[in-house]
Structure formats: C-alpha cells, structure tokens
C-alpha cells in the first residue's frame, strides 16, 4: 500500500487531493507543516507527498512552494484541481449570531474575506489547517467557536454546517501536485 504525506489533518482538502491522485486505498499520512511533507518523502517515510501550489482565489500557496523549492531532491509529478467549498462549521444547534471566533488556515480565511466582512462580529484566527481548526473546535466544546473548512471535516469531527459555500468565488479550486524523491538526484518540475 502506498503511503502518501499531506499537510493538514484528516478531513482536509489535501486529503481529498490524495484520494483523487492515488485512490481510496492509499494510506494517508497527515503532517502539520509543508516542510514535514517534503521531509517525509525525501527521508523515505512515505512514497509520495501531495502539496497545494495555487488557489484560484488566494493565488500561490507560498509556504508550500517554498518547501518544494528548498529541496533539490524532489520531483514534482501529477497534478489535480480540487473544488473548494468552504463552510462555516460549529457545534450542532449553534447559530451564526452566537459565534464569536472563526479559525482556519490563512489561505481559507482569504478565500472567505467577503463573508467575514459581512459578519464583523466574527474574529478570524489563523490555524495551521482547515480540518485541524475543525478538529479543535469539536474538541474544545466552546459554542462560540467556529471553523472554516470543508464538509469532509464537518463529517469527520461531528460538526454542523452553519453556512455553506462561503468562499468569495463560486468556482474556487486549489491545484495540488505530487512530490517524490528525484530518481536521478535532480529535481524535475511539471509546467504550471
């Protein structure tokens, strides 16, 4: 079975990209940081990694691109575009008016700037991952906290979708690429 590293927690959009690229049987290995994905691949702990490189709303995912560029022993391979539907997630029975904070990855927060602007009572807080923010909201039990993440994270962590499709652009998508150890010691990159 292939082991595939990705940045984020189970339920993240990156996990959806893993399934799209490698199928449902690949073992998913969550990593906290983009650099962790690169290290897992280069050190041979995983067979491949999957990293986001560009979002249609927020632009390049700079931290991910920097992690790829910093490692000459990587080869960039296949790519896939995953539709991104951002949702406001909270505990069941909570209303939008009751919420005070909303956590998510900075790229996801940027994708939802108009929604956040229409709800100034929500204080945005950066988190390392969308699904990680959902997991933390579920575990915290504080009914004034919410997360911005996808429906897969809501299902995985038992949260309710308070508002769906809150991203600024309805055609929001993120392009993900696979990374592997370079066979001949030199990196080769796919065209953008």
C-alpha positions as CSV (number, residue, x, y, z in Angstrom):
1,X,0.0,0.0,0.0
2,X,1.3,3.4,-0.9
3,X,1.9,5.9,1.9
4,X,1.1,9.5,1.0
5,X,2.0,12.5,3.1
6,X,-0.1,15.6,3.0
7,X,-0.2,18.9,5.0
8,X,-3.1,19.1,7.4
9,X,-5.4,16.8,9.4
10,X,-7.7,14.1,8.2
11,X,-10.7,15.7,6.5
12,X,-8.6,18.4,4.9
13,X,-8.9,19.3,1.2
14,X,-5.4,18.0,0.8
15,X,-6.7,14.5,1.9
16,X,-9.3,14.8,-1.0
17,X,-6.4,15.5,-3.4
18,X,-4.6,12.4,-2.1
19,X,-7.7,10.3,-2.9
20,X,-8.1,11.9,-6.3
21,X,-4.5,11.2,-7.2
22,X,-3.9,7.9,-5.6
23,X,-7.3,6.3,-5.0
24,X,-9.1,5.3,-1.8
25,X,-6.7,2.6,-0.7
26,X,-3.6,4.8,-0.3
27,X,-2.6,5.3,3.3
28,X,-2.9,8.9,4.2
29,X,-0.2,10.4,6.5
30,X,-1.1,13.8,7.9
31,X,1.7,16.3,8.5
32,X,1.5,19.6,10.4
33,X,3.7,21.6,8.0
34,X,4.5,21.7,4.3
35,X,8.2,21.1,5.2
36,X,7.1,17.9,7.0
37,X,5.6,16.5,3.8
38,X,8.8,17.2,1.9
39,X,11.0,15.6,4.7
40,X,8.7,12.5,4.9
41,X,9.2,12.0,1.1
42,X,12.9,12.7,1.0
43,X,13.6,10.6,4.1
44,X,11.6,7.7,2.6
45,X,9.0,7.6,5.3
46,X,6.3,8.0,2.6
47,X,6.2,7.0,-1.0
48,X,4.8,10.4,-2.2
49,X,3.6,13.7,-0.9
50,X,0.7,15.9,-2.1
51,X,1.0,19.7,-1.7
52,X,-1.2,22.6,-2.7
53,X,0.5,25.0,-5.0
54,X,-2.1,27.5,-6.1
55,X,-5.7,28.6,-5.2
56,X,-7.9,30.3,-7.8
57,X,-8.9,33.0,-5.3
58,X,-5.9,33.4,-2.9
59,X,-3.2,32.8,-5.5
60,X,0.0,30.8,-4.9
61,X,0.4,28.8,-1.7
62,X,3.8,30.4,-0.9
63,X,4.8,28.2,2.0
64,X,4.2,25.1,0.0
65,X,6.1,26.4,-3.0
66,X,9.0,27.4,-0.7
67,X,9.1,23.9,0.8
68,X,9.3,22.3,-2.7
69,X,11.9,24.8,-3.9
70,X,14.1,24.3,-0.8
71,X,14.6,20.6,-1.7
72,X,16.6,19.8,-4.8
73,X,16.0,16.1,-4.2
74,X,12.3,16.4,-5.1
75,X,10.5,15.7,-8.4
76,X,7.1,17.3,-9.0
77,X,4.7,15.0,-10.8
78,X,1.0,14.8,-11.4
79,X,-1.4,17.5,-10.6
80,X,-5.1,17.8,-9.8
81,X,-7.5,20.7,-9.2
82,X,-9.9,20.1,-6.3
83,X,-13.1,22.2,-6.0
84,X,-13.0,24.1,-2.7
85,X,-16.3,24.7,-1.0
86,X,-15.6,26.5,2.3
87,X,-18.2,26.1,5.1
88,X,-18.7,27.6,8.4
89,X,-18.7,24.8,11.0
90,X,-19.7,24.8,14.6
91,X,-21.5,22.6,17.2
92,X,-25.0,21.5,16.3
93,X,-27.7,23.9,17.5
94,X,-25.4,27.0,17.4
95,X,-26.5,29.9,15.3
96,X,-24.3,32.3,13.3
97,X,-25.2,35.1,15.7
98,X,-23.9,33.1,18.7
99,X,-20.4,32.7,17.2
100,X,-17.5,35.0,18.1
101,X,-14.4,33.4,16.7
102,X,-13.6,31.5,13.5
103,X,-10.4,29.7,12.9
104,X,-8.9,28.3,9.7
105,X,-5.8,28.2,7.5
106,X,-4.8,31.8,6.4
107,X,-5.5,30.8,2.7
108,X,-9.0,29.7,3.6
109,X,-9.6,32.9,5.6
110,X,-8.5,34.9,2.5
111,X,-10.9,32.8,0.3
112,X,-13.8,33.9,2.6
113,X,-12.9,37.6,3.1
114,X,-16.3,38.9,1.8
115,X,-18.2,36.6,4.1
116,X,-16.1,37.6,7.1
117,X,-16.6,41.2,6.1
118,X,-20.3,40.8,6.2
119,X,-20.1,39.3,9.7
120,X,-17.8,41.7,11.7
121,X,-18.7,40.0,15.0
122,X,-16.6,37.1,13.9
123,X,-12.9,37.4,14.8
124,X,-10.8,35.4,12.4
125,X,-7.9,33.4,13.9
126,X,-5.2,31.7,11.8
127,X,-4.8,28.0,12.2
128,X,-2.3,25.7,10.5
129,X,-5.1,23.7,8.7
130,X,-8.8,23.9,7.9
131,X,-9.5,20.4,9.2
132,X,-7.2,20.9,12.2
133,X,-9.3,24.0,13.0
134,X,-12.5,21.9,12.8
135,X,-11.0,19.2,15.0
136,X,-10.0,21.8,17.6
137,X,-13.5,23.4,17.6
138,X,-15.1,20.0,18.1
139,X,-12.7,19.0,20.9
140,X,-13.0,22.4,22.6
141,X,-16.7,22.3,23.2
142,X,-17.0,26.1,23.3
143,X,-20.2,27.1,21.5
144,X,-18.9,30.5,20.4
145,X,-16.1,29.0,18.3
146,X,-16.3,28.0,14.7
147,X,-14.0,26.8,11.9
148,X,-13.9,27.4,8.2
149,X,-13.4,24.0,6.5
150,X,-15.0,21.6,4.1
151,X,-17.9,19.2,4.5
152,X,-15.5,16.3,4.9
153,X,-14.1,17.9,8.1
154,X,-17.6,18.6,9.4
155,X,-18.5,14.9,9.0
156,X,-15.2,13.6,10.4
157,X,-15.4,15.8,13.6
158,X,-19.1,15.8,14.2
159,X,-19.7,19.5,13.5
160,X,-22.7,21.1,11.8
161,X,-22.5,23.2,8.7
162,X,-23.8,26.6,9.8
163,X,-23.2,28.3,6.4
164,X,-22.2,26.6,3.1
165,X,-20.3,27.9,0.1
166,X,-19.0,31.0,1.9
167,X,-15.9,31.3,-0.3
168,X,-15.8,34.6,-2.3
169,X,-15.7,32.8,-5.7
170,X,-18.1,30.1,-6.6
171,X,-15.6,28.4,-8.8
172,X,-12.9,28.3,-6.1
173,X,-10.4,25.5,-6.6
174,X,-6.9,24.5,-5.5
175,X,-4.3,22.9,-7.6
176,X,-2.3,20.2,-5.9
177,X,0.8,18.4,-7.1
178,X,2.5,15.1,-6.2
179,X,6.1,15.2,-5.0
180,X,8.5,12.2,-4.9
181,X,12.2,11.7,-4.4
182,X,14.0,12.5,-7.6
183,X,15.2,9.3,-9.3
184,X,18.5,10.7,-10.6
185,X,19.1,13.2,-7.8
186,X,17.9,16.2,-9.8
187,X,14.5,17.8,-9.5
188,X,12.2,17.9,-12.5
189,X,9.1,20.1,-12.3
190,X,5.9,19.9,-14.2
191,X,4.8,23.0,-16.1
192,X,2.4,25.3,-14.4
